Amino acid sequence: MSRDEKRILPSAAQFEHELNRLRNKRNRRNGVGFIIAASLMAGALIILATNLWFPVLRVVGSSMQPLLKNEDIIVCLRTDEHITEGDVIAFYHNDKVLLKRVVGLPGDVIQIDSEGTLYINDVPKFEPYASSLSLEPCDITFPVTVPDDSYFVLGDQRTTSMDSRSSSVGMISEEQIIGKALVRVWPIDTIDILQ
């Protein structure tokens, strides 16, 4: 070996140092790759969950005040089963998503008097969630019977709500239902379970 070749060859310590540097570089690259892959996987699972089971909706309007306010963000549970009186549901209507409270189940006879008092099967309904009672806006004739596989819905702010009192909305069929409102997640200071 010539003198020039000896100068070119690294020492054992230099060689070990270079190997450690390359291992660290590979480990960092693998770590970043893992973080990116895990983030993409988590994002895909969140998107899948929100589309299949837990739709996230933004409230537009005031028809569900005081429970829901304009710009609130809520999470729903996608279901058309086990819907009960008092549930707030999201449903499709004319290419829009509406949020209203279920007050009439299949087979119920619904009556609203001129003062806005709701009667279900001839029994007056106490509605602590309703911020204002009103018959209007209404263009249907009472009493009405809720058909099978349908629901009668009202907004909590009755004077401004377009709901089942209007023939343009009517009864809500099971096919229209997106799900039940579960949780308000925004604004952050008002996070709560909706019931």
Secondary structure, DSSP 8 states (H G I E B T S, - for coil): --HHHHHHS--HHHHHHHHHHHHHHHHHHHHHHHHHHHHHHHHHHHHHHHHHT--EEE--SSTTTTTS-TT-EEEEE--SSS--TT-EEEEEETTEEEEEEEEE-TT-EEEE-TT--EEETTEE---TT-SB----S--S-S-EE--TTEEEEE-SBTTT--STTSTTT-SEEGGGEEEEEEEEEESGGG-EE--
